[in-house]
Amino acid sequence: MAYLKDKGYEARAFYLNALYVLFILLGSLFAATLNGERHIDVAGGKDFSLPLYQACALSPVTGDGVAAKSEETKYTDELLVRKEEAAAAEASDSDEPDRVCLAFVGLPTTEDGDFDIHPQQKDAFDRQQTLFNIGVATAVVNALLFAWSVIMHWKGFGISYHFMLEPVFSILNLGLFAGLVGNLGGIEDLNLELNVQNNVLFENINVFAVGVVGLVIAALDLAGSNLVIYWACKSYKCWSE
């Protein structure tokens, strides 16, 4: 700590600590939302659980751009029914009904059963797996960067390399959040008000908003802190010796 303060790198080190913690929180929040528990009821009174990203669709429109019309209509009808029930509950001051899980066609019927996702929903199913993986990767990558940035506080261990590689880390985080937003942006009707207010996957947080916040912060970090450090800063304190 004294080393960083004496050299003038303390503020920059603490900035990186805070930045990585923020990205850890955003990545974890994103992944945790998709990984929520969904109980699957089966015959005989037994049930088992699947993560939400495997059980429920993020949008009433599934598949590669256009879903089977019958399935899309079914999902929209489920959301409309839930909207009406929620309005009735609010009017009568009673408990709000559960949000809707837009269940994928072809989910396993036993705990160790196989997935047989309908061909027109397979792309949407795989996209949600990709989104979960990117969310986890974002949290893990920034956890490692945070650990390194904390170690730097002890006599500047590895600080020169970390500072030198900081633009690479900024680009990496920008890419991760761009992957989240890009994949989410490719889902039709994702942010439809009817969907956001009634889909179980939006019950706790809007994952699209999480991705956008992370993307904006990552872009500001890349364009802001790194450009200031390398192009506009006139103090030796911007770069480790």
N, C-alpha and C positions, 0 to 999 in steps of 0.2 A: 504493500500500500504506500509506504513512504517513498519507494523507488518511483512509482508512477507519479506521485505528487511532486517530487523533486524534479522529475524530467518534464512535467507538464502534460502527461498523457492521461491523467486521472479522469478528466471529463469524458474523453473519447472512450475510455474503457468502460465507464459506467453507462454511457450511451449504448454501447454494444450489448452490455448485460441486459438492459431494459428492452432493447429491440428483440433480442432472441427470446426473452421471456414472453413478450407479446406474441411473437410468432408461434411459440409453443402452445400458448393458450388458444390462439385461433385455430391451429391445426388440430389440437385435442378436442376443442369444442365441435369442430366440423365432423371429425371421425366419431366422436362419442354420440352425436346426434344420429348419424346414420347407423350406428351400431346398437341403438336401443333395442330392448327385448320385445319380441312379438310372439305371443303364445298361439300355437296352432292346435286347434281342437281336433281330436280324432275320435273314431268310434270307441265305445267302451268307457267313456268318461275320462280317458287319459289325454294328456296334452304334452307338447314339447315346445321348445322355443327356437326361433330363428332371429338373426339380426334383422333389423328393419330394412336395411338396404337389400337383403335377399328376399324378403317377404313382400314388401310393399313398393309400388311404383311412386316415383317422385311427381309424376304428372298424369293427368287423365288421358293424355295422348302418349301412347307408348309405341315402341318399335322404331324403325329407321325412318323417321319423318312422319309417316302416316300409319296409324294403327288400323287393325280390322275394325270396320265401322261398328259392328255389334259390340265389341269390347270397349271401344271408346265411349259409346252411348251408355253402356252399363256403368262405367266409371263415373261419367258425368252425372248420371241419375243418382248414384250413391252419394256424391257430393251435394247434390241438390236436396236430397232427403235429409241429410245431416244439417244442412243450412236451415231448412224449415224447422227441424226438431230443436235446433239451438235457439232459433227465434222464439219458438213456443215456450221453451224453458225459461228464457229471459223474461218473457211477458208474464209468466206465472211465478216468477222468482223461485224456480226450482233448479236443481243441479243440471249443469250443461251436459249433454250427451257426449259420449266418446267420439273422438275424431275417427275418420274413415281410413282404413287400410285398403288401398287399391291393390288387392292381392294379385301377384303374378299367376298366370295360368301354368300349371305344371309343377307346383311346389310338392315336395315329398310329403307323403301321408304318414310316415313313421320317422322316428328320431334318426335312424340310420339309413333312411330312404334316399333315393337318387332324385336329383333335380331333372325335370323334363320340361323345361320352359318352352312355351309356345314359340314357334319360329318367328312370328311377327313381334314378339316381345323380347327375344333373345338379345338384341342390340341394347335395348334399354336396361336389361338385367346386367349385362356385361359392363355397361357404362357406369352403373352404380357401384359395381365392384372396383372399377378403376378409380372412381371418386373417393371411395373409402381408402384405397391404397395410397392415393396421393395425400389425403388428409393425415394418415399415419406417418408417411414419409416426411411430411412437413414438420410434424411434431418431433420425430426422431432426429432429423438433421439439425434442427435448431436446438434440441437438447444437447447434442454433441458440441455444437458451436458455443452454447452457453457454458458448458463445462470448461471448454478451453478458455473462454473469455474470463471465467472466474479464476482459473489457474494463473492467468496473466497478472493478477494482482499481487502475486508473490514474486517479487524481484523481477517483474517483467518477463516471466517465463514464456517463451515463444511469441512475444509481443510483436517483434519485427515481422515474423512470418504471417501472423494473423492480420496485421495492418496491411501488409503487402497483398494478401489474398482477399481482403475485404471486398473489392469490387466483384470478385468471382462469387463470393458468398451472396452478395446482393443480387447478382444475376440469377443464381440458383434459386433464391427465394422468389424472385420475380417470376421465374419459370414455373415453380410449383403452384403459386397462386393463379398464374395465368392458365395453368392446366385445369385447376378447379373451375374457374370462371368460364373457360372455353367449353369444357364438357357440360357444365350446367346451362350455358347459353344455347347449346345445341338441343336442349330438351324443350319441345314445343309446349306452350301453355304452362310452363313451370310456375311463372309468377302471376298466373291468372288469379284474381282476387278470390274466386270461388275455391280454387285449389289451396291457396295459402291459408285461408281461414278454416278449412275443413279437413285437410289432409293430415294424417297422423304424423308424417315426417316434418311438418311445420309447427308442431304443437309447442315445442320449447324454443326453437330458434329458426330463423330463416337462413338456411345454409347458403343461399345465393348472396345474401347480404354479408355473411361472414367471409366468403370468398372475395367479394368486391373490396371490403375493408382491408383485407390482407394484401390484395393486389395494389391498392392505392398506396398503402404504407410502404410496400416493397419498392414501388416506382419512385416514391418520394425519397426513400433511402438511397436508391441508386443514383437518381438525378441530383439529389440534394447533398447529402453528406459526402458522397464520393467526389462530386464535382467541386464542392467547396474545398475539400481536402487537397485535391490534386491540381486544381486550376486557379482557385481564387485565394487560397490561404497563403498568407505571407509570414507566418510564424513557424519557427522550427518545431513548435509543439504539435504540429499536425502529423508529424511523421517520426517514427522511432529511429534512433540512430542504429 
